[in-house]
């Protein structure tokens, strides 16, 4: 693995570990097991009730082991973490694509992939900021940063000039996961 790729991979793992630790240490969070509802059914459905992609929201939360016993805030952290992990996956896929095909890619496509990498790096930063904003209950900031992350996926798509690729499918999934973050944030009690 090249030094930059190793650094990127390690830093992504550190960020994801930090997100998981922050999510599990939130006041009132019962991720470690409490009485707030087996975030199995009803609480997850409540969290995802406003989601445009409700089935994806519910499935992602039910499949995440940290959701068992989580309160709504814990579920919000999980949706952000899942979106961030997805963004990191897309960015890693793009880097691999660029490295493995550098000599065979059309220069315009190569530039588009490079632009996408930059946009997904920014999207990950926006989601990291969203974790910090959730800690301080800055819901408007979360909404802004998640929308910017969605915009980054749109810019990535535009960078590839509408070519139907696996990246298009990954962009779509990422945007759906970000939409789910916004929906779960909406389910949280909003404080002035």
C-alpha positions as CSV (number, residue, x, y, z in Angstrom):
1,X,0.0,0.0,0.0
2,X,1.3,3.4,-0.9
3,X,2.0,5.8,2.1
4,X,-0.9,8.2,1.1
5,X,-3.3,5.3,0.7
6,X,-2.2,3.9,4.1
7,X,-2.6,7.2,5.7
8,X,-6.1,7.7,4.3
9,X,-7.2,4.2,5.3
10,X,-5.8,4.7,8.9
11,X,-7.3,8.1,9.3
12,X,-10.7,6.9,8.1
13,X,-10.6,4.0,10.6
14,X,-9.7,6.5,13.4
15,X,-12.6,8.8,12.5
16,X,-15.0,5.9,12.4
17,X,-13.7,4.6,15.8
18,X,-14.1,8.2,17.2
19,X,-17.7,8.4,15.9
20,X,-18.5,5.1,17.5
21,X,-17.0,6.1,20.8
22,X,-18.8,9.5,20.8
23,X,-22.1,7.8,20.0
24,X,-21.7,5.3,22.8
25,X,-20.8,7.9,25.4
26,X,-23.6,10.4,24.9
27,X,-25.7,11.4,28.0
28,X,-29.0,9.6,28.0
29,X,-27.7,7.2,25.4
30,X,-28.5,3.6,26.2
31,X,-26.4,1.9,23.6
32,X,-24.8,-0.2,26.3
33,X,-28.1,-1.6,27.3
34,X,-30.8,0.2,29.2
35,X,-34.5,0.4,29.4
36,X,-35.2,3.0,26.6
37,X,-36.6,0.6,24.2
38,X,-35.2,-2.1,22.4
39,X,-34.4,0.2,19.5
40,X,-35.5,-2.9,17.7
41,X,-38.9,-2.0,16.2
42,X,-40.8,0.9,17.4
43,X,-38.0,3.4,18.2
44,X,-36.3,2.7,14.9
45,X,-39.6,3.1,13.1
46,X,-40.2,6.3,15.0
47,X,-36.7,7.5,14.0
48,X,-37.3,6.7,10.4
49,X,-40.9,7.8,10.2
50,X,-40.1,10.9,8.0
51,X,-37.5,9.2,5.8
52,X,-38.0,9.2,2.1
53,X,-36.1,6.0,2.0
54,X,-37.8,4.5,5.0
55,X,-37.0,0.8,4.2
56,X,-33.3,1.6,3.8
57,X,-33.3,3.6,7.1
58,X,-35.0,0.9,9.0
59,X,-32.9,-1.9,7.5
60,X,-29.6,0.0,8.2
61,X,-30.5,0.7,11.8
62,X,-31.8,-2.8,12.5
63,X,-28.6,-4.3,11.0
64,X,-26.3,-2.1,13.1
65,X,-25.6,-3.9,16.5
66,X,-25.2,-0.5,18.2
67,X,-28.9,0.3,17.7
68,X,-30.0,-2.3,20.2
69,X,-31.0,-0.3,23.2
70,X,-30.1,3.0,21.6
71,X,-32.3,6.1,22.2
72,X,-33.2,8.5,19.4
73,X,-30.0,10.4,19.8
74,X,-28.0,7.2,19.6
75,X,-29.8,6.3,16.4
76,X,-29.0,9.7,15.0
77,X,-25.3,9.1,15.7
78,X,-25.6,5.7,14.0
79,X,-27.1,7.1,10.9
80,X,-24.4,9.7,10.6
81,X,-21.7,7.0,11.2
82,X,-23.3,4.8,8.6
83,X,-23.3,7.7,6.0
84,X,-19.7,8.6,6.9
85,X,-18.7,4.9,6.4
86,X,-20.4,4.9,3.1
87,X,-18.7,8.1,2.0
88,X,-15.3,6.6,3.0
89,X,-16.2,3.4,1.0
90,X,-17.0,5.5,-2.1
91,X,-13.8,7.5,-1.7
92,X,-11.7,4.3,-1.3
93,X,-13.4,2.8,-4.4
94,X,-12.6,6.0,-6.3
95,X,-9.0,6.0,-5.2
96,X,-8.6,2.3,-6.2
97,X,-10.2,3.0,-9.5
98,X,-7.8,5.9,-10.1
99,X,-4.7,3.9,-9.0
100,X,-5.5,0.7,-10.9
101,X,-6.6,2.5,-14.1
102,X,-4.4,5.6,-14.2
103,X,-2.8,4.8,-17.6
104,X,-6.0,3.6,-19.3
105,X,-8.5,6.2,-18.2
106,X,-9.4,9.0,-20.5
107,X,-7.9,12.3,-19.1
108,X,-11.4,13.8,-18.7
109,X,-12.6,10.7,-16.7
110,X,-9.4,10.7,-14.7
111,X,-10.0,14.4,-13.8
112,X,-13.7,13.6,-12.9
113,X,-12.6,10.7,-10.6
114,X,-10.0,13.0,-9.0
115,X,-12.7,15.6,-8.4
116,X,-15.0,13.0,-7.0
117,X,-12.3,12.0,-4.5
118,X,-12.1,15.6,-3.4
119,X,-15.8,15.9,-3.1
120,X,-16.2,12.7,-1.0
121,X,-13.3,13.8,1.3
122,X,-15.3,17.1,1.8
123,X,-18.5,15.1,2.4
124,X,-16.7,13.1,5.1
125,X,-15.6,16.3,6.8
126,X,-19.2,17.6,6.7
127,X,-20.4,14.4,8.4
128,X,-17.6,14.7,11.0
129,X,-18.8,18.2,11.7
130,X,-22.4,16.8,12.0
131,X,-21.3,14.4,14.8
132,X,-19.9,17.4,16.7
133,X,-23.0,19.4,16.1
134,X,-25.2,16.6,17.3
135,X,-23.2,16.5,20.5
136,X,-24.2,20.2,21.1
137,X,-27.7,19.7,19.7
138,X,-27.0,22.2,16.9
139,X,-29.6,20.7,14.6
140,X,-29.6,23.5,12.0
141,X,-25.8,23.0,11.6
142,X,-26.4,19.2,11.1
143,X,-29.0,19.9,8.4
144,X,-26.7,22.4,6.7
145,X,-23.6,20.1,6.7
146,X,-25.6,17.0,5.6
147,X,-27.1,19.0,2.7
148,X,-23.5,20.1,1.8
149,X,-22.5,16.4,1.8
150,X,-25.4,15.6,-0.5
151,X,-24.2,18.5,-2.7
152,X,-20.7,17.0,-2.8
153,X,-22.2,13.7,-4.2
154,X,-24.1,15.8,-6.8
155,X,-20.8,17.6,-7.8
156,X,-19.1,14.2,-8.1
157,X,-21.9,13.0,-10.4
158,X,-21.5,16.2,-12.5
159,X,-17.7,15.7,-12.6
160,X,-18.2,12.4,-14.3
161,X,-20.4,14.1,-16.9
162,X,-23.4,11.8,-16.4
163,X,-21.6,8.6,-17.3
164,X,-23.5,5.6,-16.0
165,X,-21.0,3.9,-13.7
166,X,-20.9,2.1,-10.4
167,X,-20.0,5.5,-9.0
168,X,-23.5,6.8,-10.0
169,X,-25.1,4.0,-8.0
170,X,-22.8,4.7,-5.0
171,X,-23.6,8.4,-5.2
172,X,-27.3,7.5,-5.2
173,X,-27.0,5.3,-2.1
174,X,-24.9,7.9,-0.3
175,X,-27.5,10.6,-0.9
176,X,-30.2,8.3,0.3
177,X,-28.3,7.6,3.5
178,X,-27.8,11.3,4.0
179,X,-31.5,11.9,3.5
180,X,-32.0,9.3,6.2
181,X,-29.7,11.3,8.5
182,X,-31.9,14.3,8.0
183,X,-35.1,12.3,8.7
184,X,-33.7,10.9,12.0
185,X,-32.6,14.3,13.1
186,X,-36.2,15.5,12.4
187,X,-37.4,12.9,14.9
188,X,-35.2,14.2,17.7
189,X,-36.8,16.7,20.2
190,X,-35.8,20.1,18.8
191,X,-34.7,22.6,21.5
192,X,-34.6,26.2,20.8
